[in-house]
Amino acid sequence: MFMKYLISLLILSLAAVGVAHAEGEIYKCTAPNGGVEYKNNGATKDCKKLELQGISIIPAPVSAKKQGSVQTASLKSSSSPADFPRIDSGTQKARDNDRRQILLDELKNEQNKLAGLKKDYNNGEPERQADEKNFAKYEERVTAMKGDISRTERNIEALQRELKREGGELK
């Protein structure tokens, strides 16, 4: 607890060094209980004046606009850097089609998974398994099945939203 207090006090005092250095002096004092305190006056005993260095100020780099460089209209409208690699439209179209096909495959898999889960769930009354002689185990499995069905339905909804965002119809 004491160490935590000491560290937080040190951090706060270091944060205030810039302000305190500009306004006055900082003293490191040993309290009667043995703790370390930082004060702006050293009138009490067991205090030592700290010699603190000034704050270093590093100016921000000058932007291209301030240097007077002229950018082309195409670079101004683009949000990517000038040296960023460009992809031709044919390659991008092929990538978009591949992405869409992956989403459709995932959607189909999730729909098949949901159908299997609902079949096993049997409208809330799945068949008891051999190791479920205890009703609590059966209820636990039924609850887990409900969660699996809900999660799979949310996955399907998310995939459908993503496919709609891609700008196409769902198959």
N, C-alpha and C positions, 0 to 999 in steps of 0.2 A: 504494500500500500504506500509506504514511504517513498519507494523508488518511483512508483507511478506519479506521485505528487511532485517529486523532484524533477522528473523528466518533463512533465507538463509545464512546470514553472520555468524550466530552462527554455523550453520552446517558446513560451509566451514572452519571456524576457528577450530572447533573440529576435523575435518578431518586432518587438518594440525598440530594438537597438537603434534603428534608423531614426525614429522620432526622438528617442531619448538622447542620442548622440548629438542631434541638432540642437536640443534644448538644454542639455546639461550633462552631468556626470552620472555614472552608474557605479554602485558599490555592491560588492559581494560580502554578505554578512553571515556569520555563524550564529544561529539562534541559540537561546539557552538550552533547548532540548536537543541540540546537535544538528538541527536541520539547516539547510542553506537557504538564505533569502537574498533577493536582489532589491536594492532600494535606490532612490534618487538622492538620498543624503546619507552621509557617513558619520553622523554625529554620535552614533553609539559605538561602544567598543566592539572589537572583533570584526571590524569592517575593513575591507581593502578596496581601494579604488581600482576599477578595471580600465585598462588601456585598450580601447576598442579602435579598430581600423575603420576608416570611412567606407561608405557604401560604394561599390563599383557600379557605374552606370554604363551600359553598352547600348548604343543607339541601334534602332531597328534598321535593317537594310533598306536602301532606297528602292522604291518600286520602279518598274519599267516606265510607267506613265510619267513619273516625276523626272526621270532622266530624259524624257522627250523622245523616246523611241516610238516609232509608228508601227501599229499592228495592222495587218490586212483585215478586210471585212470578214473573210472566212474564219480567221482565228478569233475574232471578237464574238462571233455567233456560236463558236464551239466551246463546250465546257471542258474539253480535254486538252492537255498540254500539246504544244506544237510537235514534240518528238514522240507523241503517243502513236503506236502503230495503228494504221487504218486497215479496215477489212472491206473487201469489195462486197457489193450487195448480193451477189450470187452465193458467196460463202456464208454470209449472214443469214440468208434465206434458208440454206441447207441446215444451219445450226438451229434456227427457229423451228424448222420442221422436225428435226431430231428431238428437240426439247418437247415439242408437242406430242410426239409419239411416245416418249418416255412417260409423260403425264397421263396419256391415255392408257398405257400399259399398267401404270400404278393404279389408276382408277378402276380398271377391270379387275385387277388382283384384289383390291379392297372390297369391291362389290361381291366377288366370289367368296371372300373371307366372311363378309357380313351374312351372306346366304347360309354358309355353313354354321356360323355362330347362332343364327336364329333357329336353324333346324335343331341344333343340339339343345338350345334353350327351351324349345317346345312350349312356347307361350307361358313361360314362368314356371313350368313343371318338368324340368329335365329328369331323365331316368336316373335313379340312384345307382351309384357304382358300388362294387363289392366292398370297398374300404370305407364306405359311408354309412356304417350301422348307427353311428351317432348323428342325430339330426343337426347338431351344430356344424359339423363338417359339411353336411349337405347344404345348409344355408350359406355357409362361407363360399362354397363353390358357385352357388346360384348368384350371390352378390358379385363375385368376380366375373361371372359371365355377363351380368348386366353392365358392369364397367367396361368389359371388352367390346360389347355391342355399342355402347355409347361412344367410346373412343373411335371405333371403326366408322361410325356414322359421321363423326366430326372430321375424320380424315377424308371421307368421301366429299363432304361439303367443301373442305379446303381445296381439294383437287379440282372440284367443279368451279370454284371461284377463280382459281388460277387459270384454268382453261378459258373461262369467259374473259379474263383479263388479257389473255393472249389474242383475243379477238376472233374466236371461231365458235362454231356450233359444237355441241357435245354429241358424240356418236352413241 
